[in-house]
Every structure is written in structure tokens, then in C-alpha cells.
């Protein structure tokens, strides 16, 4: 994505033209950062005995939105296109079907959605919103790991300094943290389920870390 300012007769009347590339087009080859990862279970435990389940939510669309909460066009435009309001309370998230929105800062949100909806949603946001805002496709730079099971929280406790007790980290909360000497954006999706948004360059390292940290509880890896 690139933006170009084209001056008209007066500099103050510059017109913004935005060139947007469809990075999820069928002819574009896409590979998850963990496409080569070993999917074998760490232990021989039966599925029902595994205390931790790990899987990659591969090839999802990731859009970073930036805009002012005081802009009616931005807030209403996002609601119209996404079908759910942007969460405005710090460290919260919102979800409706296949679309989830994570609060990153007072003027920044991460939208995760199916890849086939990515380009239509990006175009719709640009068409719907006026004023000062930003929409950036960061899908190629990160991925999501889903961790669940009765011992999932114990694995996370080995990896982050965040207080993960339900009273301090309820379902729906989002927080960025140092994670196993790297970093992750952690969201609690259920009483025993979590999602980690991680950078592509550290994906294999964190995947192997989680496999090792889950070893004592029995691990099931799913597609």
C-alpha cells in the first residue's frame, strides 16, 4: 500500500490518491510462517488426556487501523464496514463471527478476519471513511497461535510476566508483553483458551518454545 499526494493548482488543495494492492488475490502464493513446522505431538498421550492444545490460525487477514475516537466518520465507518464497533476501553477486544478487533492504543486497532474478506474490507473502509485515518495490511508480517486446554495458562505462565488470573485477565482482555524473550499480543478468548499474535520472524522460535513448555502436560497439535 502506498499513498501519493498530488498537488493541484494550489498546494493547500492537494488531493490524496491511494494505490492499494490486493495481496490476497488467488494468483498470489501465500505461505504461513509455520508451513514447515513439525506438527507431530510431543507425547504419545491420547487426545483426551492432553492438557494443552496448540494450533496456528494460519493465513488470516490482519489490518491495522488508526484514527481518532473523536472522528464520527472514522468510528461510524468502521462500524458500518466491520459490523461491530471498535473497542474503546484499554486492553479490550470485540468479536463478531470471523472478525475480531483488538485494542492496541487509544487511536490504533488490529482487525483479524478471513483472508478472502481482507481486500474487500480494506477497500470498503477507504471508501466509507473521510478525514485523517490509516489502514495498513500487515498480514504478511505476523501470525496467530491458539493455545487451549486446562494447562494452557500454566504454559503461558512460563513465558510471560503478565498476571493471568481471571480477576486480572478476563475473557476478552488483550495485552502485549515480552514473551519467551520475544514478544506477543495475548488475548484471552475463553476460560481455558488464548490467542497469541506473534511476529513472523519469531514464529518458529515461539512455536518450538510452546512445544517444549507443554511437554510435561501432554500436547495435542491440531491443524
C-alpha positions in Angstrom: 0.0 0.0 0.0 1.3 3.4 -0.9 -0.1 7.0 -0.7 0.8 9.8 -3.0 -0.1 13.5 -2.7 -0.8 15.1 -6.0 -0.7 18.9 -5.9 -3.4 20.8 -7.8 -3.2 24.5 -8.7 -2.8 25.4 -5.0 -0.6 23.4 -2.5 -3.4 23.6 0.1 -5.7 21.8 -2.3 -3.6 18.6 -2.6 -5.6 15.6 -3.5 -4.7 12.2 -1.9 -4.7 9.2 -4.2 -4.1 5.8 -2.6 -2.8 2.8 -4.6 -4.0 -0.4 -2.9 -2.7 -3.8 -3.9 -4.8 -6.9 -3.4 -2.2 -9.1 -1.6 -4.8 -11.9 -1.1 -5.5 -12.4 -4.8 -5.8 -16.0 -5.8 -2.7 -15.8 -8.0 -0.6 -14.6 -5.1 1.2 -17.5 -3.4 0.9 -17.4 0.3 2.7 -19.4 2.9 2.3 -19.4 6.6 5.5 -18.7 8.6 5.0 -22.1 10.1 4.1 -24.0 7.0 7.3 -26.2 7.5 6.8 -26.7 11.3 6.7 -30.2 12.7 3.0 -30.9 13.6 3.7 -34.1 15.4 2.6 -34.4 19.0 5.3 -34.1 21.7 4.0 -37.0 23.7 2.1 -40.2 23.0 -0.8 -39.0 25.1 -4.3 -39.7 23.8 -6.1 -36.6 22.6 -8.5 -36.6 25.6 -5.5 -36.7 28.0 -3.6 -33.9 26.6 -3.5 -30.8 28.8 -2.6 -28.4 26.1 -3.8 -28.0 22.5 -1.8 -25.9 20.1 -2.6 -24.7 16.6 -1.7 -22.0 14.2 -4.5 -19.8 12.8 -2.7 -19.5 9.5 -3.2 -17.1 6.7 -5.6 -14.8 8.4 -6.0 -11.2 7.2 -4.5 -8.6 9.5 -5.3 -4.9 9.2 -4.0 -2.1 11.5 -6.5 0.8 11.7 -5.5 4.2 13.0 -7.9 7.1 13.6 -9.4 9.3 16.2 -12.2 8.2 18.5 -13.5 11.7 18.2 -14.0 11.3 14.5 -17.6 10.3 13.8 -16.7 9.4 10.2 -13.9 7.0 11.4 -15.9 5.3 14.2 -19.1 5.0 12.2 -17.3 3.9 9.1 -15.5 1.1 10.9 -18.8 0.0 12.5 -20.6 0.0 9.1 -17.9 -2.0 7.3 -16.8 -4.4 10.1 -20.3 -4.9 11.6 -19.1 -4.3 15.1 -17.9 -1.2 17.0 -14.2 -0.6 17.7 -13.4 -1.3 21.4 -12.5 1.9 23.1 -11.7 0.7 26.6 -8.0 0.0 27.0 -6.8 -3.6 26.7 -10.2 -4.9 25.4 -11.3 -6.7 22.2 -14.5 -7.3 20.3 -15.6 -10.2 18.1 -18.4 -11.0 15.7 -18.3 -14.2 13.8 -15.0 -14.5 11.9 -13.9 -10.9 12.6 -12.1 -9.8 15.8 -10.8 -6.4 16.8 -8.0 -5.9 19.3 -7.4 -2.5 21.0 -3.7 -1.5 20.7 -3.7 2.1 21.8 -6.3 5.0 22.0 -6.0 5.5 18.2 -4.9 2.1 17.0 -6.7 -1.3 16.5 -5.8 -4.7 15.0 -8.5 -6.3 12.9 -8.2 -10.0 12.1 -10.5 -11.5 9.5 -10.6 -14.3 6.9 -8.2 -13.7 4.1 -10.9 -13.6 1.4 -12.5 -10.7 3.1 -9.3 -8.7 3.6 -9.2 -6.7 0.3 -13.0 -6.0 0.1 -12.9 -4.8 3.7 -9.8 -2.6 3.1 -11.4 -1.0 0.1 -14.7 -0.5 1.9 -13.0 1.2 4.8 -11.3 3.6 2.5 -14.5 4.4 0.7 -16.6 4.8 3.8 -14.3 6.9 6.0 -13.3 10.5 5.4 -10.7 12.7 7.1 -7.4 11.7 8.6 -7.1 7.9 9.1 -4.8 5.0 8.2 -5.5 1.4 7.0 -2.4 -0.9 6.7 -2.3 -4.5 5.7 0.2 -6.3 7.9 -0.9 -9.8 7.2 2.5 -11.0 5.9 4.3 -9.9 9.0 2.6 -11.9 11.7 0.5 -14.9 12.5 -1.6 -16.2 15.4 -1.2 -19.2 17.6 -4.1 -20.6 19.5 -3.5 -22.3 22.9 -6.1 -24.1 24.8 -6.7 -26.7 27.5 -6.7 -26.9 31.3 -2.9 -26.4 31.4 -2.7 -23.7 28.7 -2.4 -21.0 31.4 0.5 -22.9 33.0 2.4 -22.8 29.7 1.8 -19.1 29.4 3.0 -18.5 33.0 6.4 -19.9 31.9 6.5 -17.4 29.1 5.2 -14.0 30.3 5.3 -11.9 33.4 1.6 -10.8 33.0 -0.8 -11.7 35.8 -3.1 -14.2 34.0 -5.5 -14.8 36.9 -9.2 -14.4 35.6 -9.7 -11.5 38.0 -6.9 -9.6 36.3 -7.1 -11.1 32.8 -10.7 -11.8 32.0 -12.1 -13.2 28.7 -11.7 -10.6 26.0 -8.7 -8.8 27.5 -5.8 -8.1 25.2 -2.2 -7.2 26.3 1.2 -7.0 24.7 4.1 -8.5 26.6 7.6 -9.8 26.5 7.0 -13.5 25.7 9.8 -16.1 25.9 12.5 -13.5 25.1 10.4 -12.3 22.2 7.0 -10.6 22.3 3.3 -11.4 21.8 -0.1 -9.8 21.8 -2.1 -12.0 24.1 -5.9 -12.3 24.1 -8.0 -14.5 26.3 -10.7 -16.0 24.2 -12.3 -18.3 26.8 -11.8 -19.6 30.3 -9.1 -22.0 29.0 -8.3 -20.6 25.6 -5.9 -17.9 24.4 -4.6 -16.4 21.1 -1.1 -15.1 20.6 -0.3 -12.6 17.8 3.4 -13.0 17.0 5.8 -11.6 14.6 6.7 -13.7 11.5 10.4 -13.6 12.2 9.9 -15.2 15.7 7.2 -17.6 14.7 9.3 -20.8 14.6 11.1 -19.9 17.8 7.9 -19.3 19.8 6.3 -22.5 18.2 9.2 -24.6 19.5 9.2 -22.8 22.8 5.5 -23.7 23.3 6.0 -27.3 22.3 8.8 -27.6 24.9 6.9 -25.8 27.6 3.8 -28.0 27.0 5.8 -31.3 27.2 5.0 -32.0 30.9 1.3 -31.6 30.4 0.8 -33.6 27.2 0.4 -31.7 24.0 -2.0 -32.1 21.1 -1.2 -30.2 17.9 -4.1 -29.6 15.5 -4.3 -28.2 12.0 
